Amino acid sequence: MRILMIQPNYHCGGAEIAGNWPPGWVAYIGGALKHAGMTNIRFIDAMTYDIPDEKLREIIRVNQPDVVLATAITPQIYKAQTTLQIAKEVLPNCVTVLGGIHPTFMYTQVFSEAPWIDYIVRGEGEEIAVALLQSIEAGTHRQDRKRIWGIAYIDDDGQVVATPARPVIEDLDTLTPDWSLLDWDKYIYTPLNCRVAVPNFARGCPFTCRFCSQWKFWRKYRHRDPKKFVDEIETLVRDYNVGFMILADEEPTIFQKKFVALCEELIKRDLPLHWGINTRVTDIMRDRNLLPLYRKAGLVHVSLGTEAVSQLNLDTFRKQTTVEQNKLAVKLLQQAGIVAEVQFIMGLENETPETIEETYKLAQDWKPDMANWNMYTPWPFAELFEELGDRVEVRDYSKYNFVTPIMKPEAMTREQVLKGVLKNYARFYMRKSFLEYPWIKDKFRRRYMLGCLKAFAKTTASKKFYDLERLKMKGMSTEVDLGFDASKVLTADEIAQLKRDRPELSADMNFKGTPVKIVACGAPDDLQVSESDLPVKAAASKPKMTAVQPD
């Protein structure tokens, strides 16, 4: 069985500023499939290589895959749907599979827009993908699908079916990532001009921030054994020459003991590796005496979710931190020799020109090494999205990318918010480039910060940073084209009608799924089976695998 994995070709001028990021899902899902005996796998990174649709069509035609897998976060969803549509047009008999956080919760809407998708993998994908693809290889997936946990599909009657959620992978040390599937020459971290990896030390988050749904996607916080995880890191460094990593975890410092053990193991092995994390302000304050240890282990960059300028906004997000704590965390990191980056969330309903200016003043007061102004993005499967209701006029998910204003503040236009944020970026980094970065005494920190500045300058010159191509000079003024699909910008009445007429299109945020009919021996064919009635393992056929050599 030929398996083709594709990263959809989506760009927005956000995270790509720092370089090309290797898609971790390919290593983890692909590794699980290989471990189960399905070895004929090829990966196409249409995003990193910027492969246009017609060229992708030809690649699919040449490879003749039996199964095509793609993934999608929210802004990628339309490109992912198009990618699988192309696969179906080229090879009508191939099986198309989509995974990722957006289709996990929004599968009914995805199927309504893209009925050519055969299956959606809901949630943590390794075990689900193995069970599904084994059944596809056996040719029994249509009979087996209602017994495979964690998938959604359109049944023979045209109804969307979501099977019960598969239990999470309790032991993450059983993961078998295969990093050889990636073309490592393309994954370069611009600030240090070295290869970059994004591995998983832990999955999940015990916190319940209302603007986020990662904690619902993973459902339970779990972490790996530090020594076994460093085994994987050592492989990345030794076999693939990785020099920088970003932990994919929502918050790797939650359990201090485990994070300390990770750092101690890295120090013991003395790997030529630097790394960065995202974490909470409160953890930095808790670990103030451990920060030198973290730096010795190679941790050089911490991004803090400071989020908002006013405590009111912090309470809205349920962040449980204060503005003064944010300022202190920045200072503690810098004293330990670690780059401190702060994140501001912009474009809430109470945004004004004055609050935008206040974020700039706070950035000057806190003196972080870096600052990002991210547009508030109400994920369609998060609590705040439901609470905001008809105020979320923009339903063009391709613009849910943190660089496009989705919400319209009461006192500003979206265009004004964008211009204010870009002004903050220009002032902040202009000051850093002339008055601070070149004069940093620590040689590594100076090289690192100048490398970050290079990344900003490079993407600004190409107009990729923050999608600057949407700004057009008209005489002495600047016009902004946010590029929304007009058909996906709804009025309050249209939103109300959509909720009334198509309630099934709303997010399934609790993995409730739909009732599944399973025919039991001697039982009526309408027997309803609950999750507790199903076996722990998916009841997919598991034939003996025969390895097929790649073309």
N, C-alpha and C positions, 0 to 999 in steps of 0.2 A: 504493500500500500504506500503510495507516494503522498507525503504530507508537505504542504507549503504553508509556512507561517509568514504573515505580512504585517509590517508596521505601517498603518495608513499615512499618506503624505499630507500631514497637517502642519501648518506654521502660523505663529501669531506674534512673534517678537517678544516673548516672555522669557522662559527658562533657557532658551537657546542662546541667549546673550553670552553665557559663559562657555559655550561649546556644544558639541553633539553628545547627547546622553544615550548610553546603551540601554535598550529596552529590556529590563530585567525579566519581564514575563516570558520572553523567548527562552532564556536560560533555564528558568524554573519549570515552565510547562514542557518545553522541549526535552529537558533532562528527564522529567517524569515519564514522558512517552518513550524515550530511548531505554530507560531502565525497565520498562514493561515489555521491551522487545520490538518496538516500532522505531526502526533506525533510519529509514529512508526519509529524512527530514531536510528541508532546505528553508532558509530564512531570507526574505527580501525586505530590506529596510528602505521602503519607498520614501520615508520622511527624511532620513539623513542624506540619501542620494538624490532627493528631490525628483523622484521618478514621475513623469506625467502619466496620465491615465492610458494613453495609447501605447506607450512603451511598456507599462505594466501589463496591459492586455497581451502583448506579444510574449512577455516573460512567462505569463501563465500558460499561454498556448504551447510554448516550447517545453515547459516542464510537465504538462499534462498531469497535474495532481489529482488524486482521488478525493482529498480533503483539503480545504483551505481554511486556515484559522486567522482571525484578526482580533484586535482589541480596541477598546474605545473608552477614554475618559469623556466627559461631557462635550467639550469643544471639538473632539475628534469624531463625534458620532456620525455626522453626515458623510465625511470622507470614508469612514469605516463601512458604512452602508453601501456607498458607491463602489468601494473596493470589492466587496463580496458580490455586488451586482455584476461587475465586470467578469468576475470568476464564473458566475452562473451563465452569463451570455456566451463566454468562450467555451465552457464545458458544462452543458446543462445537467449532466449526470454527476458532477462532483458535489460533495456535501460541504455546505458552508456553515462555519461555526464562528460565533462572536462571543467574546468575553469582555470583562472590564466592569468598572463600577457603574457606569451609566446604564448599560443594558441589564445589569443585575437588578436594578430597581425599576427601570423604565421599559421593561420588555414588551409590555402591551403596546406602547406607543411605537417602539422600534418595529414590531411586526406589522403595525398598521401602515408604516411608511416603507418598510422593506420586507415584503412577504417572501422574497427570494432567499432570505436567511433561513436555514434549516433548523439550527439549534442555537440557543443562547446558554452559555455557562454562567450560572449565578453564584457569585461569591468566590471563595478561595478555589482556584481552578485545577490544581495538580491532580487530585484523585478523581475529580469529576471528569476531566478531560481524558484520563486513562480509561475509565469505565466506558465513556461514550465512544471513544475511538476504537477500543477493542470490539465493541458491538458493531460499529460500522465496518471494521475489517472482516468480521464474521458474516456480514451481510444480513444481520438480524436486528439492526437498530430500530426499524419501524415497529417491530413486535416488542422489543425490549424497552423502548424509550419511556414508557409510563412507569417503569420500575427503576429507572436510573435517577438517583437523587440529584437535585441541584441543577436541573436544566429546565428550559422552557422551549416550547415549540407550538406550531399550529397543527392541530390534529386533522384527521380525514374529513371532519365535518366543518372545517374552517374555524374552529374555536381555539383560542389560545389556552394552552395548558402549562402550568408551572408545577413541577413535582416538588415534594417536600425538600427543605434545605438539607444538604449533606452536613453531617457533623464536622466541625473544624478539625484541622490536623493538629492533634494534641502535642505530638512530638515533632517539632520543627527540625530536629536533627535527622529525621528520616528523609528530608528533602535531598534530591539528587541533581542539582543544577549542572547543566552542561554549557559552560561558557565558550566552548569551541564553536558553537553555532554562530557567534558574532564575528564580524569583520573588524578586528580591533584597531586597525590603522585609521579608522574613521572616527573613533570616539576619543576626542582630544579635549582636555580641560584647558581652555585658553589661558587663564591666569598663570599656570605653571608649565604650559606647553608639554603636557604629558598625558598618557592614557588614563581614562577615568572609568570607574565601575560604580554600580549602585546596588550593592547586595543587601539582603535582609538579615538583620540581627534579631529583630523581633517583629511581630505582627499584632496589630490592634492597638487600642488605646482605652484606658479605663475612664477617661474624661468624656464629658458629653456636651462639648461646645455645640451650640445650636445651629451654627452656620456650616458645620462639617458633618459628613456621614461616614468617615472612615471607620469610626467605632461601630457603626451598624454593619458595614461591609464585612469586617473581620470578625465581629460578634464577641470575640474573647481575646484578651491580651495574653500572648505567649512569647517566650524568648528562647533562644538557642543556648546550648552550652558554650560558654566563652571560648574554651580551648578548641572545640570542634569548629566553631565559627572562624577562628583565626586560622585553622587548617585551610578553610576555603579561601581566606584572604591571602594566605601564603601562596596558594595555587595561582591566584590572580596575579600576584606580584611576580612569581617565579616563571610561570608558563606564558603569561600574556603581557608582561612588562607594564602592569598597571602602577602608576605613581601617585594617584589620588583617588579617594573614594568618598562618596556621600552615602551615609547610611539611609536606606529607604524608610526607616522607621518613623512613625509619627512622633515618638518621643523616646529615644533610646536610654535616657537617664532615669526613667521612672523608678526602676529598682536599682538603687545605688550600688548594692553589693555586687550585682551581676555586671554593671557597667565598669566598676572598679576592677573586677576580675578580667574583663575584656582588655582594659588598658594595661594591666599588669602583664597579661600574656603577650600583648603587642610589644611591650618594652623588653620582655624576655627574649623574644625572637629577633628583635632589632631589625625589623623590615624597613627597607627604603620606601616609606609610604607616608604621605600626609593625608589628612581626612577632615571632613566637616559633618556637622549634624544640624538638625532643627530641634529645638527643645523649648521648655517653658522657663520663664523668668524665675519662678519659685525654685526650680531645681538648681539653677545656678547659685542662688542665694544659699540654699541648703548645702551645696558642695563647695562653698568658697575656699575651704582649706584643702580641697582635693584638686582644684583647678591646675596647680603646677604639675601634678601627676598626669592629668589628662593631656597637658601640653607635651610632657615628656613622651607620652605614648603616640604622639604625632597629630593630635587634634589641634588644628590651626584655625578653624573657622566655625563659629557658632551663629546660627540665625535664630533670633529671638522673636517669638510671636507677640510682640508688644501691642500690635493691632490698632489701637485707637488713642486719640489725644485726650479724650475726656473720660472720666470714670463712668459717666452715664453710658458711653458706648461699650466700655469694657463689661459693664453689667448686662447690657443687651446681649453680648456675645457669650456671657456666662464664663468669662475667662478667669475670674477669681484672683486677679492681680491688681496692683495699684500703679499709678503713674510713677510715683517715687521708687517703687520696687524696680520698675523698668530701668530707670536711670542708674540705680545702684548695680544692677546686673551687668550693664555695659561697662561700668568702671571696674568691676571685679574681673571680668574677662580680660580686659586690656592689661590690668596689672599682672595677669598670669601669662601675658604674651600671646593671647588668642584674639584673633580678629572678631570683632563684635559687629554683627549686622542686625539692624532693626527693621521690622515690617510694619508699615502703617496701612490700615484699611480705609479706603476713600470712597466717597459716593453714597453714603447712607442718606436717609431721607432728611436728616437735619444738617447736612453739609451746607456750608456757606463759604464765600470767599475768605471770611475771617478764620474759619476752622482749618481751611487748607493752609493759610498762612501760619496758623498756630503749629501745624505739624512741622513746618520748616524751622520755626523758632525752637521747637522741642529738639529737633535734630541737631541744631547748633548748641543747645544747652547740654544735651546728653553726650555730644561728641562721639558718636559711634564711628567706626571705621567705614561702614557702609550703611546706606538706607535705601529701602524700597518702598514705593507708594503703589500699593496694589488696589485695583478696583474691586469694590464689594461685589461678590458674585454669589447670589442665592441659589445654591444647587437645587434642582427641582426635586431632589429626594431628601432635603434637609428640613428640619422643623421650621426654620425662619421662612422658607419659601411658602409653606402653607399659611403661616401667620400673616405674611405680607399680602397674600391674596391677589386682588386685581391691581395692586400697585406694581406687580412684576409684569409690566406691559410687554417687555421684549422676551419672546420665546424662541428667538433665533439662537440655538445652543452653540453654533459655531463661534459666537462672540462671547461665550462664557469662559474667558481666557485670562482674566485678571488684568488685562490691559485695555479693556473696553468698558466704559460706564454702562452698566445694565440698568441700574435704578436711576430714576430721575429725582433729585432732591427737590424739596418744596420750594427752595429759594434760588435754584440754579438750573441751567440746562445741562444736559450731559456734556455738550461740547465745552462749556465753561469749566466743568470739572476736569476734563481731560487737559485743557490748556493750563489750568492751575497746577495740576500734577506735573506736567512737563516743565513748567517754570521752576518748580521745586527741584526736580532732577538737575536741570541746567545749573542752578545756583549752587546746589550742594556739591556736585562733582567738579564744577569749575573751581570752587574754593579748594577742594581737596587736591586737585591736580597742580595748582600753583603754590599753595601755602602749606600743604601737609605731606602728601605722599612722597615727594622727592627728598624730604628732609627727615624721614624716619631713620633713626639710628640703627635699629636692628636690621641687619642685611636681609634676612629672609623675609621679614615683614615688609620691608621696603620693596623687594622684588615681587612679593605677592600682591601688594596693593597696586603697584604700577602695572602688573599683569591684569588685574581687574579693570584698571583704567583703560588699558589697551582693548579689553573686550568691549567696554562701553563705547570707546571711540570707533572701533571697527564696525560695530553694528549700527552706530549712529550714522556713519558715513554711507553705509549701504542702505540706510533707512529701514533696516529690519528691527532696530530697537523700538519697542512700543508701537510697532507698525506705523512708523512715521510717514509712510507713503500716503496715508489718508489725510495728511495736512497739506493743503495747497495754498500757495501765496496768491492773493488777489489784490494787486496794488500794494497798499501799505498794511493790509490786514491778512489774517490767516483764516481760511475756511476749513472746516472739518467735515469729512464724510465718514461716518461711523460704519457704513457698509451693511446696515441691517437688511435682511430680507423683509421687505415691506409686508409680505403675507404673514410673517411671523411676529409682527408688532400688533398686539391686540388691544382693543378698547375694553373698558370695564364690562360693557354689555356682552362683548364677544367672549370674554373669559368666563362670565357667568353662564352663558349659553353652553360653552364647551364643557364646563363642569356638570351642567345639568344633563346634556345630551350624551356625553361620552365619559362617564365617571370611571370607566375601566382604564382610561388612559393615564390616570394619576399614578404616582409612584407606589410600588409595593415595598414600603420601607421596613417591614418587619418579617420579610421572608415568609409571608403567609401562604403564598402560592394559591393554587386552585384545587378544587376536589379532583382526585384522580380515580378513574374507574379501572380496577384491576380484576381480571377474571381469575377466580380461584377454582381449583379443581372441584367440580361438583357444586359450585356456588353460583348464584345468579350473576349475570354479567354487569349488574349495576351495584355490586358490592362496593361500599365506600371504605377505603383503607386510610387510616391515619398514619402519621409519621411513626408513632410508637409501634405500629403493626409491621413496619418494614424491617428487613434485616439491616444489620450495621453496615455491611458491604452492599454496594449496588449490585442488583441481580442481573448484570449484563453477562452475556456469553463470553467465556474466556478460553478461546481455542489456543492450541499450541502455536506460538509465533515462529515464523520463518523470516529471518533477517533478509531484507532486500537491499542490495547494494545501490547507493545513489548513482544517478546517471553521471 
